[in-house]
Amino acid sequence: MMLLDNGSTVRTAAWALSNLIKGPDPDAATELIKIDGVVDAILRHLKKSDVELAIEVSWVVVYLSALSDVATSVLMKTDIVQILVDRLAASNNLQSTIPLLRSLGNLLSGDAYTTNVVLDPQHEITESIIRSLSKCLKSEHRFLKKEAAWVLSNIAAGSVAHKQLIFKSEAVSLLLQLLAGASFDIKKEVAYVLGNLCVAPSDGLGMPTLLLNHLVSFVRNGCLCGFIDLVRPVDLEAARTGLHFIELVLRGMPNGEGQKLVEKAGGIDALERFQFHENDELRMMAGLLVDNYFGKTYGVESECCLCTNS
């Protein structure tokens, strides 16, 4: 029924299929993508259909890309990313933006090789994606901000060229604002983006290579307090992200400035929270940072945090 061109029939069929494939058996998504004509129908309806039909077809793509690597691989060999980006750029409807954004995020969070082939930094589609995601970062809806940051974090985890595209875009100023003033769950996603933009994979087995100009720019724009705010024992995932960034600042800021900045921003207090924590990894991370960068000065009363939220 979804292969037809009758709007109401296709819409109902797509709604039924999305509910079927999101069930307990992920093999359903793989079986669906193998049916002759389904991929062509999805692309056709997303390109030409009205908003209501496109919403239901987008939800099919959401579950296909979330549940089946086979389906994701098949879809990424088409022009679906361009179609989703075009739809997203034109969307002013929350109901349609949500599945478009989630579909895009699922597809771009796949294996790095496929993602890098589609997101060639030299192609307009990559800049279009970043512009569309920046639009979502400006939204009043917290879900869109969080989801857009998640998609950007996957792109920022890619090549240095991808990192530089994001760094030069409007997205960075928006991300810094969100890190300073958004709710905690959005800050976590934003922190992944900014953290990924500061490092590139090392050639060997050592520590990641610092992208120093990115790090310095972010710190100069006041992001350190936002990362230190993530270092909370109740949220270990966020704490790990915050500790990693503190380490980057201590290791990378020029002229040994990192130690003073971390201390002034209340970083020692944040590290102290993990001094006797039950999580071995985070306790060791915090302890090594204190030992390596503060030594005998540890415990000295530091100045109040001078960062302000915007």
Phi, psi and chi 1 to 4 in degrees:
 res  aa     phi    psi   chi1   chi2   chi3   chi4
   1 MET       -  -30.4  -67.5  170.7   68.8      -
   2 MET   -74.1  -15.3 -159.0  173.3   82.2      -
   3 LEU   -77.3  -11.4  -54.4 -176.0      -      -
   4 LEU   -77.2  178.2  -55.5  175.5      -      -
   5 ASP  -113.8    5.6  -73.8  -41.5      -      -
   6 ASN   -75.4  114.9 -178.2  -59.1      -      -
   7 GLY   -54.8  -52.4      -      -      -      -
   8 SER   -67.9  -36.8   60.4      -      -      -
   9 THR   -65.7  -47.0  -60.5      -      -      -
  10 VAL   -62.9  -41.3  174.6      -      -      -
  11 ARG   -60.9  -45.5 -173.5  166.9   61.5 -112.4
  12 THR   -67.6  -39.9  -55.2      -      -      -
  13 ALA   -64.5  -42.0      -      -      -      -
  14 ALA   -64.1  -41.6      -      -      -      -
  15 TRP   -60.2  -44.6  169.6   78.3      -      -
  16 ALA   -65.1  -42.5      -      -      -      -
  17 LEU   -64.9  -40.5  -76.8  168.9      -      -
  18 SER   -63.6  -35.7   66.5      -      -      -
  19 ASN   -71.5  -34.1  -79.7  -76.3      -      -
  20 LEU   -69.7  -44.7  -75.6  169.1      -      -
  21 ILE   -79.6  -14.8   63.1  175.0      -      -
  22 LYS   -87.2    8.4   73.9  176.7 -178.5 -178.7
  23 GLY   -70.3 -169.2      -      -      -      -
  24 PRO   -70.7  -16.0   25.4  -34.2      -      -
  25 ASP  -105.8  105.5 -175.8    0.0      -      -
  26 PRO   -65.6  -15.5   23.4  -32.9      -      -
  27 ASP   -64.1  -20.6  -70.1  -17.6      -      -
  28 ALA   -60.8  -38.2      -      -      -      -
  29 ALA   -65.2  -39.9      -      -      -      -
  30 THR   -66.6  -39.8  -59.7      -      -      -
  31 GLU   -64.4  -39.5  -67.6  -56.0  -46.0      -
  32 LEU   -64.6  -43.7  176.1   59.0      -      -
  33 ILE   -67.1  -20.1 -156.2   70.3      -      -
  34 LYS   -82.8  -12.0  -68.2  178.1  179.7  178.1
  35 ILE   -72.9  129.9  -64.9  174.3      -      -
  36 ASP   -56.0  130.7  -71.5  -17.1      -      -
  37 GLY    92.4  -14.5      -      -      -      -
  38 VAL   -65.7  -46.6  164.2      -      -      -
  39 VAL   -62.0  -45.5  173.7      -      -      -
  40 ASP   -60.5  -39.6  -70.1  -21.1      -      -
  41 ALA   -65.4  -43.3      -      -      -      -
  42 ILE   -58.2  -48.4  -72.0  172.0      -      -
  43 LEU   -64.0  -42.3  -61.0  176.1      -      -
  44 ARG   -63.0  -45.7 -175.7  173.1   74.7 -107.7
  45 HIS   -69.6  -35.6  -64.7  -44.2      -      -
  46 LEU   -68.9  -32.3  -77.4  176.6      -      -
  47 LYS   -74.2  -43.9  -81.6 -178.3 -179.3  177.5
  48 LYS  -114.7  -10.6  -59.9  179.3  179.4  179.4
  49 SER   -82.9  165.7  -61.6      -      -      -
  50 ASP   -71.5  172.3   59.0   53.6      -      -
  51 VAL   -60.8  -45.4  171.9      -      -      -
  52 GLU   -62.4  -42.0  -69.9 -173.6   -2.1      -
  53 LEU   -69.0  -41.9  175.0   51.7      -      -
  54 ALA   -61.6  -33.8      -      -      -      -
  55 ILE   -60.4  -48.5  -71.1  172.4      -      -
  56 GLU   -67.5  -38.0  -62.4  -58.6  -16.6      -
  57 VAL   -68.1  -36.0  175.1      -      -      -
  58 SER   -61.7  -38.1  -63.9      -      -      -
  59 TRP   -65.8  -32.4  -80.0  113.5      -      -
  60 VAL   -61.3  -44.3  175.3      -      -      -
  61 VAL   -64.2  -38.0  177.7      -      -      -
  62 VAL   -55.1  -50.1  167.9      -      -      -
  63 TYR   -77.7  -32.9  -65.5  117.0      -      -
  64 LEU   -59.5  -47.3  -75.8  172.1      -      -
  65 SER   -76.4  -23.0   54.7      -      -      -
  66 ALA   -83.4  -29.2      -      -      -      -
  67 LEU  -109.4  -15.1  -61.8  171.7      -      -
  68 SER  -136.9  117.0  170.4      -      -      -
  69 ASP   -64.7  -33.3  -68.8  -20.9      -      -
  70 VAL   -63.2  -47.7  172.4      -      -      -
  71 ALA   -62.3  -42.0      -      -      -      -
  72 THR   -61.0  -44.2  -61.1      -      -      -
  73 SER   -61.8  -42.8  178.2      -      -      -
  74 VAL   -63.6  -46.3  169.8      -      -      -
  75 LEU   -66.1  -36.2  -70.2  169.2      -      -
  76 MET   -70.8  -12.7  -72.0  -67.0  -86.1      -
  77 LYS   -86.3   -1.7  -66.9  174.5 -177.5  175.8
  78 THR  -105.4 -172.2   71.4      -      -      -
  79 ASP   -97.0   29.3   59.8  -13.9      -      -
  80 ILE   -64.6  -34.0 -168.1  166.4      -      -
  81 VAL   -62.1  -44.1  171.6      -      -      -
  82 GLN   -61.9  -41.5 -178.7   69.2   65.9      -
  83 ILE   -63.6  -44.6  -64.5  169.8      -      -
  84 LEU   -64.1  -41.0  -69.8  170.6      -      -
  85 VAL   -63.8  -42.9  171.0      -      -      -
  86 ASP   -62.7  -43.1  -69.0  -17.6      -      -
  87 ARG   -63.4  -43.3  -83.6  -85.9 -176.5 -175.2
  88 LEU   -64.7  -41.6 -174.1   59.8      -      -
  89 ALA   -63.0  -32.8      -      -      -      -
  90 ALA   -90.7   -9.2      -      -      -      -
  91 SER   -80.6  130.9  175.2      -      -      -
  92 ASN  -122.5   20.5  -66.8  -52.4      -      -
  93 ASN  -119.3  121.4  179.9  -46.4      -      -
  94 LEU   -59.4  -39.9 -179.3   63.4      -      -
  95 GLN   -62.6  -32.6  -74.9 -175.1  -52.3      -
  96 SER   -88.3  -32.7   63.0      -      -      -
  97 THR   -65.8  -38.9  -59.0      -      -      -
  98 ILE   -58.5  -56.0  -71.8  173.6      -      -
  99 PRO   -68.3  -30.2   23.6  -33.5      -      -
 100 LEU   -64.3  -45.8  -69.7  169.4      -      -
 101 LEU   -66.8  -43.2 -174.6   55.0      -      -
 102 ARG   -65.5  -40.9  174.9   53.6   64.4   91.9
 103 SER   -59.5  -47.2  -64.8      -      -      -
 104 LEU   -60.5  -43.8 -167.4   60.4      -      -
 105 GLY   -63.2  -43.9      -      -      -      -
 106 ASN   -60.8  -44.3  -72.3  -14.6      -      -
 107 LEU   -66.5  -37.1  -69.3  168.3      -      -
 108 LEU   -85.1   -4.6  -63.4 -178.7      -      -
 109 SER   -97.9   11.8   63.5      -      -      -
 110 GLY   -77.2 -156.0      -      -      -      -
 111 ASP   -66.7  147.6   67.1  -86.8      -      -
 112 ALA   -62.2  -36.8      -      -      -      -
 113 TYR   -62.3  -49.5  174.1   78.1      -      -
 114 THR   -63.1  -43.4  -56.4      -      -      -
 115 THR   -62.0  -43.2  -56.7      -      -      -
 116 ASN   -67.5  -30.6  -73.4  -23.8      -      -
 117 VAL   -66.3  -43.3  168.4      -      -      -
 118 VAL   -73.3  -42.5  173.2      -      -      -
 119 LEU   -95.2   60.7  -67.4 -175.3      -      -
 120 ASP   -66.8  120.9 -173.8  -28.3      -      -
 121 PRO   -58.3  -18.2  -24.3   34.8      -      -
 122 GLN   -84.5   -8.9  -55.5  -59.1  -41.8      -
 123 HIS   -98.7  148.9  -69.0  170.7      -      -
 124 GLU   -62.0  -29.5  170.7   62.5   21.6      -
 125 ILE   -59.4  -36.0 -176.1  173.9      -      -
 126 THR   -65.7  -45.6  -53.1      -      -      -
 127 GLU   -66.0  -33.8  -67.0 -171.9   15.8      -
 128 SER   -64.2  -40.2  -62.8      -      -      -
 129 ILE   -62.1  -46.1  -70.5  172.2      -      -
 130 ILE   -63.6  -39.3  -64.5  172.0      -      -
 131 ARG   -63.5  -42.9  -76.1 -164.0  -61.0  -91.0
 132 SER   -65.3  -38.5  -65.4      -      -      -
 133 LEU   -69.3  -35.5  -65.1  173.6      -      -
 134 SER   -63.0  -38.6  -63.3      -      -      -
 135 LYS   -59.1  -40.8  171.5 -174.8  170.3 -176.5
 136 CYS   -69.6  -33.2  -66.8      -      -      -
 137 LEU   -63.5  -25.8  -69.6  175.9      -      -
 138 LYS   -84.5   -7.9  -61.4  176.3 -171.4  176.4
 139 SER   -63.8  155.3  170.1      -      -      -
 140 GLU   -77.9  -12.9  -62.7  177.5   -2.5      -
 141 HIS   -91.4  121.4  -58.6  -78.1      -      -
 142 ARG   -61.7  -34.5   56.1  179.0  -60.7  -80.7
 143 PHE   -60.5  -43.2  174.6   85.5      -      -
 144 LEU   -67.1  -38.2  -64.1 -174.8      -      -
 145 LYS   -62.2  -47.2  -66.2  176.0 -177.3  177.4
 146 LYS   -65.3  -43.3 -176.3  176.7  178.4 -179.7
 147 GLU   -67.2  -40.5 -160.5   81.9   -2.8      -
 148 ALA   -64.4  -39.6      -      -      -      -
 149 ALA   -64.0  -37.8      -      -      -      -
 150 TRP   -62.4  -44.3  169.2   63.7      -      -
 151 VAL   -64.5  -43.5 -179.4      -      -      -
 152 LEU   -62.4  -35.4  -82.5  168.7      -      -
 153 SER   -64.1  -34.3   71.0      -      -      -
 154 ASN   -69.5  -39.4  -74.3  -44.3      -      -
 155 ILE   -67.8  -41.8  -60.0  173.5      -      -
 156 ALA   -66.5  -19.5      -      -      -      -
 157 ALA   -80.9   -1.5      -      -      -      -
 158 GLY   -86.9 -139.7      -      -      -      -
 159 SER   -73.1  165.1   68.7      -      -      -
 160 VAL   -61.2  -35.4  172.7      -      -      -
 161 ALA   -62.4  -39.4      -      -      -      -
 162 HIS   -66.1  -41.5  -72.2  128.3      -      -
 163 LYS   -60.9  -40.9  -62.7  172.7 -166.7  -70.7
 164 GLN   -69.2  -35.5  -70.2  173.1  -23.7      -
 165 LEU   -60.7  -45.4  -87.7  179.8      -      -
 166 ILE   -66.3  -43.0  -63.1  174.6      -      -
 167 PHE   -58.9  -35.4  179.6   70.9      -      -
 168 LYS   -86.0   -2.7  -65.9  175.3 -177.9  177.1
 169 SER   -94.7  172.4   74.8      -      -      -
 170 GLU   -63.9  -21.7  179.1 -170.8   16.3      -
 171 ALA   -58.2  -35.3      -      -      -      -
 172 VAL   -62.7  -47.3  164.5      -      -      -
 173 SER   -63.3  -35.8   62.5      -      -      -
 174 LEU   -67.2  -40.9  -62.2  170.1      -      -
 175 LEU   -64.8  -41.4  -68.8  165.5      -      -
 176 LEU   -63.7  -38.7  -70.0  169.7      -      -
 177 GLN   -63.9  -42.0  -68.9  171.9   26.9      -
 178 LEU   -67.7  -39.0  -69.0  171.9      -      -
 179 LEU   -62.2  -33.2 -175.9   66.5      -      -
 180 ALA   -78.4  -34.9      -      -      -      -
 181 GLY  -131.7   -0.1      -      -      -      -
 182 ALA   -83.1  173.4      -      -      -      -
 183 SER   -68.0  161.3   57.9      -      -      -
 184 PHE   -59.1  -40.9 -170.3   77.6      -      -
 185 ASP   -65.8  -34.7   59.6  -27.8      -      -
 186 ILE   -72.0  -39.6  -65.6  175.5      -      -
 187 LYS   -56.3  -40.1  -77.5 -174.2  177.5 -176.1
 188 LYS   -59.5  -46.9  -76.9  174.5   58.3  176.4
 189 GLU   -66.1  -41.5  -65.1  -62.7  -21.1      -
 190 VAL   -62.2  -39.8  167.3      -      -      -
 191 ALA   -60.8  -37.0      -      -      -      -
 192 TYR   -61.0  -42.2  -78.6  121.8      -      -
 193 VAL   -62.7  -53.9 -172.4      -      -      -
 194 LEU   -62.8  -40.0  -64.7  174.0      -      -
 195 GLY   -63.3  -43.4      -      -      -      -
 196 ASN   -64.3  -30.8  -75.5  -20.3      -      -
 197 LEU   -71.9  -15.0  -69.4  177.0      -      -
 198 CYS   -94.8   -8.4  -70.0      -      -      -
 199 VAL  -132.5  149.2  -65.9      -      -      -
 200 ALA  -124.7  146.8      -      -      -      -
 201 PRO   -56.7  139.3  -22.0   32.4      -      -
 202 SER   -78.3  155.2   59.7      -      -      -
 203 ASP   -70.9  -34.8  -66.1  -27.6      -      -
 204 GLY  -102.8 -144.7      -      -      -      -
 205 LEU  -102.7    9.0  -60.3  175.8      -      -
 206 GLY   -81.9 -163.9      -      -      -      -
 207 MET   -68.9  153.7  -69.5 -173.0  -66.3      -
 208 PRO   -59.1  150.8  -21.8   31.8      -      -
 209 THR   -76.8  133.1  -57.4      -      -      -
 210 LEU   -77.7  136.0  -92.8  174.1      -      -
 211 LEU   -95.0   87.2  -62.0  177.6      -      -
 212 LEU   -62.1  -39.2 -170.8   57.5      -      -
 213 ASN   -64.7  -33.0   60.8  -37.5      -      -
 214 HIS   -67.5  -49.0  -66.3 -171.6      -      -
 215 LEU   -58.6  -50.0  175.7   67.7      -      -
 216 VAL   -60.6  -43.0  170.9      -      -      -
 217 SER   -60.5  -45.6  175.0      -      -      -
 218 PHE   -64.3  -43.9  -63.3  158.8      -      -
 219 VAL   -66.1  -41.4  174.0      -      -      -
 220 ARG   -62.0  -27.2  -65.7  -80.1 -174.7  -96.7
 221 ASN   -92.1   14.2  -79.4  -78.1      -      -
 222 GLY    85.9   22.4      -      -      -      -
 223 CYS   -80.5  -14.1   78.9      -      -      -
 224 LEU   -60.4  -42.1 -178.8   55.3      -      -
 225 CYS   -61.5  -35.7  -76.7      -      -      -
 226 GLY   -63.4  -39.5      -      -      -      -
 227 PHE   -71.2  -39.8  -84.7   95.4      -      -
 228 ILE   -63.9  -33.1  -70.9  175.7      -      -
 229 ASP   -63.5  -22.5 -173.8   50.8      -      -
 230 LEU   -76.2  -17.8  -64.2  176.7      -      -
 231 VAL   -79.1   80.8 -175.7      -      -      -
 232 ARG  -124.1  129.7  -60.2 -179.9  179.2 -178.1
 233 PRO   -59.6  -23.1  -25.4   34.9      -      -
 234 VAL   -78.7  -15.7  -65.3      -      -      -
 235 ASP  -129.2   91.0 -167.1  -41.9      -      -
 236 LEU   -67.3  -35.3  -60.0 -174.1      -      -
 237 GLU   -63.7  -45.6 -176.7 -178.5   -5.8      -
 238 ALA   -65.6  -39.8      -      -      -      -
 239 ALA   -60.9  -40.9      -      -      -      -
 240 ARG   -61.5  -42.4 -174.8  178.5  -68.3  106.3
 241 THR   -62.7  -44.5  -57.0      -      -      -
 242 GLY   -63.4  -42.3      -      -      -      -
 243 LEU   -65.0  -39.2  -70.5  172.5      -      -
 244 HIS   -61.5  -40.7  -82.9  -56.8      -      -
 245 PHE   -70.0  -39.5 -167.1   82.1      -      -
 246 ILE   -57.1  -41.7  -69.0  172.7      -      -
 247 GLU   -62.5  -40.0 -171.0  -86.6  -28.7      -
 248 LEU   -62.3  -41.8  -68.1  178.7      -      -
 249 VAL   -65.2  -45.9  172.1      -      -      -
 250 LEU   -64.0  -38.4  -69.3  169.8      -      -
 251 ARG   -81.2  -33.4  171.4  162.5   64.0   96.9
 252 GLY  -105.7  -27.1      -      -      -      -
 253 MET   -62.6  135.3  -70.5  -60.1  -71.9      -
 254 PRO   -66.6  155.7   21.0  -30.6      -      -
 255 ASN    59.6   29.1  -55.8  -43.5      -      -
 256 GLY    64.2   21.1      -      -      -      -
 257 GLU   -70.6  -22.6 -172.5 -177.8    1.4      -
 258 GLY   -57.9  -42.8      -      -      -      -
 259 GLN   -59.8  -46.2  178.8  179.8  -18.0      -
 260 LYS   -64.2  -41.4 -178.2  178.4  178.7 -179.2
 261 LEU   -64.4  -44.9  -71.0  169.0      -      -
 262 VAL   -64.2  -42.6  169.5      -      -      -
 263 GLU   -64.5  -43.9 -167.3  168.3    2.0      -
 264 LYS   -65.3  -31.1 -173.1  177.2  -69.1 -172.6
 265 ALA   -86.6    7.6      -      -      -      -
 266 GLY    83.4   20.6      -      -      -      -
 267 GLY   -68.1  -33.1      -      -      -      -
 268 ILE   -64.5  -41.5  -69.6 -179.0      -      -
 269 ASP   -60.0  -40.5  -69.5  -21.9      -      -
 270 ALA   -63.6  -42.9      -      -      -      -
 271 LEU   -65.2  -36.1  -64.7  172.9      -      -
 272 GLU   -63.7  -27.1 -169.9  176.1   29.1      -
 273 ARG   -59.7  -23.0  -63.5  169.2 -163.3  163.9
 274 PHE  -106.0   10.1  -73.7   87.3      -      -
 275 GLN   -60.0  -36.9 -172.3  174.6    8.1      -
 276 PHE  -123.8   28.1  -58.8  104.7      -      -
 277 HIS   -71.8  150.8 -162.0  -86.2      -      -
 278 GLU   -73.7  -19.4   61.4 -175.4   11.9      -
 279 ASN   -79.2  113.5 -175.9  -78.1      -      -
 280 ASP   -60.6  -44.3  -67.3  -21.2      -      -
 281 GLU   -61.7  -49.5  177.8 -165.2    0.7      -
 282 LEU   -71.2  -35.4  -61.9 -176.1      -      -
 283 ARG   -62.1  -42.9 -174.5  176.7   65.9 -110.1
 284 MET   -68.3  -40.6  -69.9  179.8   63.1      -
 285 MET   -58.3  -50.4  -76.4  177.4   64.7      -
 286 ALA   -63.3  -43.6      -      -      -      -
 287 GLY   -62.2  -42.2      -      -      -      -
 288 LEU   -66.3  -38.1  -74.4  172.2      -      -
 289 LEU   -64.0  -42.5  -69.7  177.0      -      -
 290 VAL   -63.8  -48.0  170.1      -      -      -
 291 ASP   -63.7  -42.5  -68.0  -17.7      -      -
 292 ASN   -77.6  -30.7  -68.5  -20.8      -      -
 293 TYR  -116.3  -15.5  -66.7   99.5      -      -
 294 PHE  -119.4  -35.0  -64.2   99.5      -      -
 295 GLY    50.8 -124.5      -      -      -      -
 296 LYS   -68.1  -18.0  -66.0 -179.9  179.9  179.8
 297 THR   -79.9   -7.4   65.7      -      -      -
 298 TYR   -61.7  133.0  178.0   55.6      -      -
 299 GLY    96.5  -13.7      -      -      -      -
 300 VAL   -69.3  136.4  175.5      -      -      -
 301 GLU   -61.0  125.0 -176.0  176.8   -7.1      -
 302 SER   -97.0  163.5   61.3      -      -      -
 303 GLU   -69.1  159.3  -62.4  176.1   43.6      -
 304 CYS   -66.9  153.6  -65.4      -      -      -
 305 CYS   -63.3  126.9  176.0      -      -      -
 306 LEU   -95.8   -0.4  -59.8 -178.2      -      -
 307 CYS   -76.7  148.5  -56.9      -      -      -
 308 THR  -125.8  145.8   56.4      -      -      -
 309 ASN   -80.9  142.3  -72.9  -18.2      -      -
 310 SER  -108.4      -   58.4      -      -      -
